[in-house]
């Protein structure tokens, strides 16, 4: 699944399926300006999981994310909480160093589940 490049400072989100599980690929910057778009994508993926027939896992690929602020972090933590309550797994594909640093300094590395990007 390939997401087009966003406008500078923007966010592009593509949704699909990977190994039978819904997936979301983020490209660009996840901040306040992209929060509504991200919430809509999460809601769509969560509805797919609720309908069943999908693997009980949601993958969010951060490997092409260039920036993450506290709004984006909050969205991911809330998605993780809904996953735990809903009985499915939220997995984040690791972002670059600046994105991972946000998780590190906030302690979110200890809460969220990460996997390495394919081929890493």
N, C-alpha and C positions, 0 to 999 in steps of 0.2 A: 504494500500500500504506500503510495507516494503522495505527499501533501505538497501543494504548490508553495513557493516562497511568499511570505507575507510582505506587506508594505513595511518600510522601516518603522520599527516600534510597534508593529502589529502582531497579530496572532492568526495563524491558520490552523484549523482543526479538521482532521479527516477521521471518519469513523469506519470501522469495518469489522473483520473477524480474523482472529489468528488462532490456529489450532482448535477451532470450534468455540472459541470464547470471544466475546465482544472486545474490541480494542479501540483506543483513541490515540491518535498521533498528534502531538503538539509541535508546531514549528513557529519560532519567533519568541515573543515575550508574553508570559502569562502574568498579567497585572490587572489593576482595576478596570482598565479599558476592555479587556477580554473576558471579564468575569461572567457576564451574562451569556456570552457565547459558550463558555466552558460549562456553565450550569446547565444549559440546554443540551449539550452533548452528553453530559453525565446522566441527565434525566432520561434521555433516549436509550442509553446503554443499560441503565438500571431497569427500565421497562422491559427491555429484551430479556434480561435475566429473570425478571418476575414472571414472564410468560412461559419460562421453561424452555426446554429443548436446547438451551445453550449450556456450555460448560460453566460450572459455578465459579467463574473467575472473570475479573475485569482487568484488562491490561491498559495502562496509560503509559505511552512511550514518551519519555522526556528527552531522548537522546538528541533531538534537534531543537530543543528549547535553549534560548540564549540568555533569558532573564526570568527570574521568579521573584515576586515580592510577597509581602505578608498576605495580600489578598489571595494570591494563587496558592500559597501554603495553606491558608484557611480552607479553601475549596477542597484541596487534596485531603486534609485531615477530616473534614466533614464527610467526604466520600468514603474514607476508610471506616469511619464510625457507622455509616449506613451499611457498608459491606458486612461489618461484624454483626450488626443487628439483623441483617437480611440473610445471613448464613452463606455468604459467598466471600471470595477472596479478592482483595484489591492488590494488584502488583504494579509497581512503578518500575519502568525500565530506566536505569540511571541516566541522568543528564550529565552535562559537562561539569568541569570543576566549579564554575561560579554558581551553577544551579545546585549542585550537591553541597556546596558550602552553606547555603541557606538551611538545608536540613541538618547539617552538622552543628551549626551555632545555636539552633533552636532546640536541639535535642530530638527532633523528629526522626532522626535515623533510628532511634530506639523504638519508635512506634510503628513506622511504616515499613512495608516489605518491599525490597528492591531486588531487581535482577540486572545483570549486565546486558548491554546491548548485544544483539546477534553479531558474532564475529569478533567480539572484544576479548 
